[in-house]
């Protein structure tokens, strides 16, 4: 142990040797006077070598340096400091603090500040709480408390983050959910439209299905975030790293957004109103229950994200594009950004449309017909305005569909591979122009 001076401080610092191959610990003495700093260093040396009681050691140091007791930050004040420093405003952080304060009220009712919580108290809290929850939940609680303590220590200017010493759980017991099937997607959207709960859940579900947004980000969406059929925002998950997200919007999302009224700046004001309570989760749980979907396998709103990633993979979107889907670090050059957005738009365009319920008639006739995105047969849609053109195209094996559209899977009995679909589209346009010309 020795006293040293540092270029970045006007105080004397106490350097503590911990052994070979271990970095020294340096603590500020808080004194410019060498005599006072040396007295403090002697008391520390005596306390470490003789295992002096912590309270007596602290009292002795306070008497030497003339320190007046500082009551420190309360738990609520520490949380406000954490938020003001850019911390997450999601409810899981105050929830972790609430668990700690409730436990402290029972076991240490006289302690009311962050600085008064010792490492031993932190370990005791961990021993009591860890068996009551999953390993993932405990790691989240520990991480949230550590972040709050770190912010409060930066504000106070000294101290040790006690939660850094508390070990996290290495057990992987989290439930990751699963993707929704097409039948479940249809049932959920029907339940949303049936008015099971109040809110914009139908439009929010379509948004999540085609963007992969988490439930916590849905209430924070603004109309200003949507420009030129592209969604740009900073999700709460990446807010600390200032990582912006760019997500080209699928036509299904664009169509759904046209039905929403612009009464406020928020896309989903009713969902946003309930985001601070449990209503957001219970509302979607009621929708799942009405849709008769088994929730025992950890089926939640987050399953939309799993469905989004699964549909990207089924559509043939490369894995690297799927991983980068929507992610763009701000500050990169415009050329790289444009190239990235082009690949993202191509990936979103490959996503299949919303699944539609099969009628009894179509289910019999469509037994040999391929589903969307399966790749079993190529399909082309050609919009024709002229009835004579429709008759001629029908003779070539192009089947008549709704709203003047025509679906082609073969011409004169020959199946069309995907690359020949463009030929069918060109042929339909040529016939249409031929009959529409004077």
N, C-alpha and C positions, 0 to 999 in steps of 0.2 A: 504494500500500500504506500502511495506517495502522492505528493501534491504537485500538480502540473499546471501550466498556463496554456490556454488555447487562443489561437488567433481570432476566433469568432466570438469570444466572450471576454468580459472584463473581470470575471470572477476567477478565483482559484478552484481547480477541479481536483477531486479525489480519485486517483487511479487505483483500482483494486486488481491484484494479480489472482487469477483463478487456477493456474496450473499450466503445464506445457501444452502447446497446440490449441489453447483456448484464448479467445480475445479478452482483453482487459475490460472491466466495467468502469466507466467514468461517470461520476456524479458531481454535479455542481455543489460547491459549499455555500454558494450564495453570499460570499464575502470577498471584498477586494483586499481587506486587511489580511496579511499572511498569518499574523498571530492568531486571529480568530479562526481562520481556516485550518491552521495546524492543531488548534485545540479540538476542533470538530473531528479532525482525522484521528486524533488519539482516542477520543470517545468511541468512534466507530471501530477502531482496531481492538479496543478493550471489549466492546460488545460482541464482536465476532469471535474473538478468541475464547471468551468465557461464557458464551451463549447467554448473554444478559437478556432479561425479559424485554419484549418489544416496547411496552408502554413506558418502562423506566428509561430505556435508551432514548426514546423520542422526547420524553420530558427533560432528560439531561441535555439533549441537543437544543431544545427550545430555550433552556436556561442559558446556554452558552451564547447563542446567536441573538438572544433577545427576541425570539419569534413570538408573535401574538397569535393565538389559536384562530385559525380560519375554519369556519363551519363548512366551507366547501359548497358544492353544488348539490341540490336536492335531485332526486331521480327525475322529476318532471323537468327541472331546469337542464339537466344533462341531456334529456331527449330533445329539448328545444335547441340546444347547442348543436346536437347531432344533425338536426334538420337544417339549421341555418348554415352548416358547413357543406350542404349538398347531399345529405343522407336521404335514403328512401323514405317516402311518406306513407308507404303501405302499412296496413294494420298489423303485420306480423312483428314489427319492431316494438310498438307499444304493448303488444300482447306478451312479448318476452319480458319486458320490464314489469308488467302487471304480475306475471308469475313470480318474479323475484321479490317485488314489494309485498305481495301477499305472504310469501314464505318468511320474509324478514319480519313482518308484523307479528308472526307467531313465535319465531325463534330468537329474534334480536329486535324487540320493539323500540329500543332506545336509539338505534341507528337510523338516521334519516338522510344521510348524504352519501354520495358515491365514494368520496375519499375515505369514508369510515369503514367501508367494506374491505375486509382483509382477504388474503389468499385462502386462509383456512375456512372462512365463511363461504367463499366461492366453491371450494371443494365439497363442503357439507351440503350446499344447495344442489350441486351436481349429483351427489350420492342419493339424495332424496328424490330428485325429479327424474333422473335418467331411467329408472325402472318403470315409470308410469307412461312412457311414450316410446315411439319407434326411434331407431337410431337416427334416421334422417331428421325427424322433428327435433331431437335433442341437439343435433349439430346445427340446425337452424337457430335454435334458441341461443346456444353458445356463441355462434357467429354474430347474431344481432347484439347481444350484450357486449361482446368484444368491440364491435364498431362504435357503440355508444360510449364506452369507456375511453376508447382511443380519441374520440372527439373532445370529451371532457378534459382529458389529460393535455391535449394541445391548448385548450383554453386556460387551464391552470398553469401549465408550464413546467410541471414536474410530476413525478410519480411513476408507478409501474402498472401496466395493464395486467391485472390479476387473471383475466380470462384467457390470456395467452398461455398460462401455465396449466389451465384445466384441459385435460385431454379430450379430444373429440372421439366419437365412436367410429370404429373401422368396419362395423357390420353394415352390409348392404341389404336392407330389408324394405326398401321403398317400393311402392306399387306404381308402375309407370302407365297403367291404363292400356287401352287398345284402340285401334281405329274403329269407326262406325262402319257398318255394312251399308250397301245401297238401300236395303229395306229399312234399316234403322234411320237413315237420313230422311227418307220419305215420311216415316212415322213421326220423327221429331218435328219436322217442318209443319206437318199437319197439326200436331198438338200446339205448336206456336200460333198457328192461324186460328185454332179453335178457341182462343181466348182463355186458356187455362190459368194464366197469370197476366197481370197488367204489365205492359212494357213493349219494347221493340225487339223482342227476342227472335222473331222470324228473321229480321234484317241483320241482327247481330250474329245469328248462327250462320247465315250465308257469308257474312264478312269473315268469320273465323274459319269457315270451310275453305275459302279461297285465298286467305292471307296467312293463316296459321298464327294469328295473334292470340296471346294469352288472355285469360279472363280479366286480369287486372288492367290490361291496356285498352279493352273495349270501351269502358266509361270515359276514358280520357281523350277519345278521338274527337277532333273538331272538323268543321267544314273547311277550315283553312288548311287542314292537312291533306285535303284531296284536291289535286290540280292535274288537269290533262290526263285523267284516268290513271293517275298514279298516287299512291299513298306514301307520304313521307312523315316520319315521326321518330322520336327517341323513346324506345320502350323503357319501362321502369327497370327491366333486367339489365340494360346496358347504359343506364343514365349516368352511373358513376364514371364510366369510361368514355362518356360523350360519344357513344357509337350510334350514329343515325341509321335508320332503316328505310330502304326504298323498296316498295312493293307495287309493281304494276297490277292494276285491277282487272280481274276477269269480267267478261261481259255480264255474267250473272250478278256480280256485285254492282256494276254500273246500273243495271236495270233495277235492282233492289233499292239503291239509293235514291232513284227518281221518285219512289213512293213515299219517302220520308219528308215530313214538313220541316221547313227551316225556321222554326220558331225561336231557337236559341243558337248559340255558337257551337253547341255540342251535337254530335250526330245522334247520340242516344241519351237524351236528358233524363228520362225516367230511370233507366238503368244506373246512370250516374248518381241520381238522387239517393239510391239505395246502396251505393258501393261501400259506404262506411259501416253498414250493418250486415247481418247475416242473410238479409233478404236476397242478395244477388245470388248466393249459392243455393238457397232453399227454393228460389223461383225456378231455376233450371232443374233442380231435383224433382219438382212437381211436374215439369214438362216431361222428364224422362219416365216418371211414374205413369203419367197419362199415356205415353207412347208404349207402355208395357215393355220397357227395356230393363233387364236385370242389372242392378247397380252393385251387385256383390263383388264384381271383378274390378272395383275402383273405376267405375264409369262416371266421369265428370265432364264439365265443359272443356277441360284440357284435351279430351279425346278428339275434339275438332282439329287440334294441332297434329295429333298422330294421324288422323284421316288425311289431312292436307299433305303431309310428307309421304304417306302411302300412295296417294293418288299421283303425286309427282313421280314416284318410282315406277308406278304402273304405266304412266304415260310415256316412259322412256326418257325422262329428264336425267341427264348425267348426274352422278352423285356429287361432284364438286359444285355444280350449279345449284343443286338442291341444298347443299350446306351453305352456300353463299346467298341463297334466295332472300332478297331484301336487304342484305347487309352491305353497307357502303360507308367506310370511314370518311368523315368529313375532312376536306383539305387535300384530297388527291386531285391530280390534274384532270382537266375536262375530258381529254381523250380517253383516259382509262375509265372514267366514269361513264361515258357514252357506250363504250364497249361492254361494260358490265351491265348497264341497263338494257342493252339490246338482248343479251343472253337471258336476262331475267324475264323480259317480255316474251321471249320465245318459250321459256319454260312455263309461264303462266298460260300462254295460248294453248299449250299442249294438254292442259287439264281438261277433263271431260265436263260436259254440261251437267246441270242438276239431274239426278236420276228421276224418272217419272214412273208412277205406278202402272203396272201392266193390266190391261183389261183382259177379260176372259177370252175374247175373240183374238186379240193380238198375241196372247200367250200360246194359243194353239198354232196360229200361223207363223209365229216367230220362234218356234222351237229350233229351227235350223238357222235362224238369223243371229248374227253376232251381236254382242253387246258393245256399248261405247267404250273405246279404248282397248278392246281385246285384241285387235289386229287380225282376227280370223278372216274377215272380208273387208275390202276397202269400200268406202261409201263416198259418193260425191253428190252434192246438192247443187242443182242448176236452176236459177230463177228464170222462168219463161213467161212472157206476157201474151204470146199469140197462141190461140187454141189449135190452129193447124200444125204449128210446131210441136205442140204437145202430142198430137196424134202420131206424127212421124217419129218422135223420140220414143214413144211407147212401142212402136214397131221394132225399134232397135234394142228393146229390152230395158228401157229406162222407165222406172215405175213412178206413177203419179202420186204426189204427196199433198199435204195441206198447203194453203196459201200460195199456190202457184209454184211450189218447189218440187223438184224431181230428184229421186234417189236412184242411183245407178250402182249396181254391184256386178253387172255383167252386160255384155253387148253380144247379141246373137248367140247366147249360151256360153260365151268365153268370159271367165272371171277376170276382173280387173285387178292387177297388183297396184299397190299404193302409188307408184310413180306414173301410172297411166291415168290416174284420176284427173289430172290437169287436162288430158286429152279429151275426156268426157265433158269437162267444163267448157273447153274451147268449142267442142262440137255443138253443145247446147246453145252457146252464144251465137255461133255461126248460123244455126237454123233459125234462132229467134230474129236475128238481124235480117235474114233472108225474107221472112214472112212479114216483118214489120215495115220493110222498105216499100215505097210506092211502086 
